[in-house]
Amino acid sequence: MSLSAELSKLSGMLYLGGQYLKSEATVHLDVIDPATEDRIGEIADTPETEIEQVITLANLAQKTWHAKDSRSRATLLHEIAARIRRDKTLYAWFITREEGKPFKESVDEVSWCATALDYYAEIARHEAGKIAGSTVPGQFHFMVKEPLGTVVIILPFNFPLVLLCWELAAAIAAGNSVIVKPHEQTSITTLKFMEVLADLPDGLVQVVTGGPRVAQHLVKSKDTHCVAYTGSIPIAQEIMKSCAERLKPALIEASGNDPFIIMPSAPLDIAVRGAAFAAYLNCGQVCTAAERFYVHESIHDEFVNRLLLETEKLRIGNGLHNVDIGPMATNRQRERFEALLARAKAQGATFICGGKRPTEPKQGWFVQPTILTDVAADSEIITHEAFGPVAPICRVKNFDEALELANNSEFGLGANLYSCDMQETMQAVSAIQSGILWINAPLLDNDALPFGGRKLSGIGRQLGAEGLAQFQTAKFVMLDPGASSQDFWWFPYSQTESYDPTKIK
């Protein structure tokens, strides 16, 4: 079967109980290739009856999975990781067709899925609890970590598989079941990816497709026990409200507006390349993209000129061709981004390059990478998440001003600094208000260290031992092997411990 035929085959499907099944949905949503504007498939807007069926199966499968020993669970996760590595180009093709990013970026994304599964396969075996010194002779006091139950993962379009695997790997390694609600634009990719999980118990990982109504049903259900969401702040806030009604744990990653500081001590040729990558990766559709640049006045003009040269080198086109920049994922995203650029121009920004649609390709939701200068520190393009390929540049007088502007934001996901001044770098570590700080090395992750934000950028952490803990609950156990009398604590209280006014001084 050709890959294009596979898109058609998966259209309208759900992944339910370990099988691909045609949904009984009466409403379907079109899936459009962002590079060609061709309709390449459709997804079902899953009805309530099927959502409830999925939830029931998930809770049954979770009990079976939790009963397995951790070594057996780890072995399965390692086998899944191996299959992902073997077939990474296959799943990368689906990402590029649905989301638009260059094929190289899609292959990288799938590769990171495998490393996350390998990491959590092992770390979960080391994070099952701990023993504490007892407070009573002869007793045994310890803590065990248990799964929460059924975890709901609600995904964005920009990294449909790696963001899934960061959370899915941790959740199932901890003994949970998972229900995935992918973004409407990239649901077929998620469905296709489920074939690598075929050896897991039926119902342990399932996929329901559709719009906001489907996500709301999963979030509000009394039979789901945790929600992991990546997306916009308004939706994150609504999810938090719904979870609060049931005191349901929620892991939230909700947008970023990351600063990028460049100081005179930085090697400018390297800093410029890092800046271009941080601003334009995945057509700027990255939560941790650099979206506001603070450049020291002594190097400002040279930095802008060099960044222009780097930007003009970038090749724009279909992600399946030899390009650096693909399209934006949806026409709605492009129109939103173009409106933001228009408001930046009205607010006084100078366009050094970009800000338009390219003349070629004529089809597809492409937009030119854009450099802005003369940008006011309080303008909308600086204070809001752009989520597109733009580098707004502000001139700063010194490092302290750059730090102040970097922290003057409602967001706190990531931050970047290019400086070879040790005093500046160490000051940045303690002063910058972010969950992630890249110094001279933008945008890479590490499976063993936590990823997440502060302020309106979110709550909780993915990756690292902290990412595993998001999907666990702790149980304290106090064990007396001899079931001995505990008269030091029990009734009746002794006369010597009762109130005696003559003994109070």
N, C-alpha and C positions, 0 to 999 in steps of 0.2 A: 504494500500500500504506500502511495506517495505521501509525503509530509502534508501537502495541501489537502489530500483526501482525509488525512487523520484529523485535521481541523473540523471538517464536516462531520466525521464520525462522532467526535466528542461533543458536538453542538447539542445543547438541550439535555446533556447528561448530568447526573449526580454521581458521587462516589459514596455508596451507601452499603454498610455491612460488608465491606471488602469487595464489592462488585460495582461495575459501571451499569447504571440503570437509567433508562429514559424517564425523565420527570413527567409527571402528570400535569405540569403547569400549563395554564391557558395563556399566560403572558410570557413573551420572550423578548430579550434585549439583543440588539445587533452588536457584533464585534467588528470593528473597523481597523484595518491596517493603517497606522498613522503615516507610513511612508508613501502609500499609494492611494489612500482613501477608498480602497476596495473593501467590500463586505466579505469577511473571511469566515464568518460563523455566527452563531447566536448562543445565548445562554438562557437557561430557564430561570424565571422568577419563582423560586421554590414555594409551593403552597404550605400552609400551616400543618396539614396532616403529615406531609413528608418531613418537615422539620421536627415534629414531635416523634416520628419514627426514628429519626437519626439520634435524637437525644436519648431515647430509650435504649437503643443499641449501644450507644457510647457508654452509658452507665453499666450495662451488663458486661461489656468488654473490659472496662476498667477493673472490675473485680478480678477477672481472670488474669489480667496483666500484672496487677499488683501482687498476686499470689506467686508469680514467678520469682526465682532468685535473681539477684542483681547481676550476677555473672552471665546468666543466660540472656538477660535483657541487653547487656553490653555487647555480647557476641552478635546478636541480631542487628544492633545499631552499626557495628563495624562492617557487617556484610552489606547493609544499605549504603554506607559511605563508599564502599568499593564499587558498587553498581553505579552510583552517581559519577564517580571518576571515570568509569568505563564509558558511560554514555553522555558525558557532559556536553558534547557538541550538539547532540540531539535536543536536549532541553534548552540549550542556548538558542537554537533556531526558533523555538516557540516563543521565547522571551522577546527576541528581536521582532518577530512578526506582529506580536500583540502590543508591545510597549515601545519599540522603535529604536532602542539603544544600539550602538555599534556591536557587531557580533563578538568582537574581542571582549567588550565589557560584559556581555551576556555569559561568555565562557568563564570569565573570572567569577561572576556571581554564582554560577553553578558549582565551581570548585570550592568556594567558601562554604557552600552547604555541606560538603563532605567533611571539611575540617571541624565544623561545629558538631556534627554527629559523632565523630571520633572523640572529640574533647569531652562531650557530655556522657558518652558511653563509659568513660573511665572516672570522671570526677564524681558521678553519681554513686560509684562504689565506695568513695571516700567520705561522702557527706550524708551518712545514714543516721548520725546521732553522735552522742558522746557520753562518757561516764564521768560523774562528778564524785568527789569525796563525800561520803555520807555524813549526816549530822547526828546520826544515832548509831551506836555500836551494833554491829551485826547486820545492819540493813545494807541494801544495794540500791543506790540512786543513779538513775540514768535518764537520758532523753533520746527518743526516737523521732526521726523525721518521716512523715507520712505524706502521701499525695493528697491533693485537695479534692480530686474527683474528676469531673469533666471540665476541660479548659476550652474556652471559645477564643479562637484567634481570628481577628478581623484585620485584613491586610490592605495596604495601599497598592497603587499600580507600579511605583517606580522601581522597587526591588521585590518582585513577587515571590521569588524562591528563597533568597538568602534570609529575608526577614521572617519568612515562614519557618525556615530551619533553625534559626537562632532560638525561636520560642518552642517549636515543636520538639526539637532534640532535648531541650531541658525538661519540657513537660512530660514526655513519655519516659525519659530516663528516670524521672522522679516517681513514675508509676501511675501517671494520669492517662486518661483518654483525651482526644482532641477532636474538636469540630472546627473546620476551617470555613470562613466566609471570605473568599477572595474578592478583590476589586472587580467590578464589572468588566473593565478593560482587559484584564489578564486572567480571567477564570479558566480559559481553556488550557493555558500553560499549567496552572495548578492541578487541573484534572489529569493532564497527561503525566505530571510528575508523580501522581499517586501510584503508578505502576511499580515504582522502585520500593514501595512499602508493602508489596503483596504478601510478604512472609509474616507480617505482623498479624495478630489475632483479628479476625473479622470484626469491624466496627470500632477498632481502637482509634483509627484516624479516618475521618469522613469529611466530605466536602459538599456544602450546599451553596448554590449560586443565587444571585439576584441582587436586588437593590436594598435600600435602607430598611425596609420592612422586615426582611429576613434577618438582618443583624439585630434589629430591635427585639425580635422574638427570642433570639438566642440569649441576648443580654438579660432580658427580663425574666427568663424562665427560672423557676425555683429549683430545677433539676440540672442547671449548670452552675459551676462552683468557682469559676475564675474567668476573667476577661482580659485578654491581651490585645491592645488596640494601637495601631500606628496610623496617624492621619492628622486631620485639622483640629484646631483648638475647640471650636464650637461643638463638634461631634464628640470630642473627648470629654467635654464638660457634661454633655447629656448622658454619656455612658457612665461617668462617675456618679451622676445623680441616680441613675437607675440601679447601679451597684450598691449605692449607699442604702437604698430601701431594704436590701437584704444583707447588708454588711458583707457584700461579696468582694473579695480582693480584685483589684484591677491594676494592670501594668500598662502605663500610658506613655507613648512617645508621640508628642504632639507639636511638631514643627520646630524650626530653628531659624535663626537670623544671625549666622556666625560672623564675628569680626575677624579680620585678617590684618595684622599689624606688621609693617615693614620698617625696620630701623637702619640707620646708616652703616652699622657694622655687618649687615647681612651681605653675602655674595649676591649681587644684584641679578646676575645671569641665572642663578639657580632660583632665587626668590621669584623672579618673573615667571619661570616655567611652573613653579609650584602654584603661583597665583592663578595662572591660566587653567591649570588642571582643577584646582579647587573651585573655580567659578563656573567652569563649563562642562565638567563631567556629567554624563547622562543628560546633556542639554540643560544643565543647571537644576534638574529635577532630583535633587538630593537634599535630605533634611539637614545634613551637615555641610552643605555647600557654603563657600565663602560668599557672603552677600553684602558686606560693607568693608571697604578697605581704608585703613588709616595709615598714610604714608608720610614719613618725616619730610618736612619742607625742603631739606637740603638735597634730597634725592627724588622728590616728587616728579619733576618734569622728566628726568631720565627714566624713571620707572614707567611712567605713562607711555613714553615713546617705545620702550622695549616691549611692554605688554601689547601695544598695537602691532608690533612686528610678529609677536607670537600668535596673536589672534588672527592675523591675516593669513597665517600658514594653514589654519585649520580647514579641513575638507568637510563639506556638508553634503549629506545625501542619505540614501537608503542604507540602513545599518547592515544589510547583507552584502554591501559593496565595500570597497576599501576606503573607509571614511573615518573621521574623528568625531563628528557631531551628527547625530541622527535627528529625527523630528521630535517635537513635543508629543506626548502620548495621546492627547485628544485635542480636537479643535477648540473645545471649551477652555482648555488650559492655555492654548495659544492666544485666544482672544482676551482672556484675563490678563496675561502677561503683557500683551500689546497695549492694553488700556493702562496698565501700571506705568509703562514707559512713556505713554502720552502725557500722563499726569506729572511724571518727573520732568519732562520737557517744559510743561507749563509752569512748574515750580522753579525753573531757572537752570536745570542741569544742561551741560554742554555734551553733545554726542560726539565722541571722538571717532567711533565707528559703530556699525550695526544699527539696530533699532528697526530693521525692516525685514521683509520676507525676501529670501534670495531669488534671483531671476531663474535659477535652476537649482533643484528640480521644480517644475511648475506644479506638479501634484504633490500632496503631502503637507503635513502641518509643520513646516520648517520655519525657523526664524534665525536671523543672523546673531552670532555672539556680539555683545554690546559693551562698550566702555563708556562710562560717564565720568565727567569731572565737574568741578564747580557745584558739587552736591552739598546742599545744606545738611547739617548734622541731624536736623529734626524733620527732614522731608520724608514723605511716605516711602520712597524707595529704600530709605535707610532704616526706618523704624518697623517696616512690615516684611514678612517673608516674601521674597520675589519668586522663588521657585521657577527660575528660568535662567538662561545664559547671559548674565549681566554682571559687570564689575563696576559698581559705583565707588568712586575714589574721593576721599576727603583728605585734605592737607592738614597735618598736625605739627605743632611747634616742638614738642618733646614727648618723651615716653610717658610721663605722667598724664598728659592730655590724652594720649592714645588709650591708656588704661581706663581713664574716666569715661571716655566715649564708648569704649568696648562694653563696659558694665552698665551703661545707661540704656538698658533694654529690658523689655518684659520677657525676653527669651534667655535661655541659658543652656543650650545644648552643647555646641562645640565652640572652640576659638583657636586661632592660629597666630603664631608669632614667628617672624624671621628676624633673628638677631644672633650675633656671635659674642655679645657682651654678657658675660656670666652673671653680672649683677642684675641686668634686665631680665634674663631668663628665670633666675630664681625668684625675683620679685613677681614675675608673671604667674609662677606656680601658685603662690599664695594669694595673689590679688585678683586674678581674673575669675569671675563668677560663671563657671561653666561646669558641665559634667565631664567634658573631654577637653584636653589642651594639646594641640600639636605644635611642637617647637621645631622649626626647620624640617618638618616631615609631615605634610598635610594628608589627612583623610584616611589613613590606614587604620584597621582595627586589629584586635588581638583577642582570640577566643577566650583566653585565660583572664582577661581583665574586663571590668564592667563598662557597659555602654548605656548612656542615658543622660537626661538633662535635669536642669533646675528651673525654677520659676514656672512660666507657662509652657516650657518645653516638655514637661512630663513629670511622672512620678514612677519610681521603681527603676530597675536595671535589667538589661539583657546582657548575656555573656558573663563569663566568670562564675565563680561560686555564688555570687549574688544573683545571677540569672537563674541558677538552679533553685535557690531559696524562694524565688517568686512563686514557685509552683509546689511548695511544700508547707506543711504545718508541723509544729513541734509538739510532742507529747512528753510530759514529765512523768516518769514512773518511779514510785517509791516501793521497794519490795523488802518485806521482812520474811526471810525463808522459814523461820521457826514459828511465825504467827504468835509472837510473844506478847505478854501483857505490857502495856505502855503506861504504867501507873504515874510516871512523871508528868503525864499529859492528860490522862483521862479523869473522868468522875470516879469516886467523889474527891473533891479538892480537899487537901489536908488542912487541919486546923492551923498548922504553922504558917500556911500560905494565905490565910484569911486576914482580913483587916484587923489590926490591933492598934488603937490610937496611942497606946503608950510607947510604941516603937517608932513613931514618926517624930523626927526632930526638926 
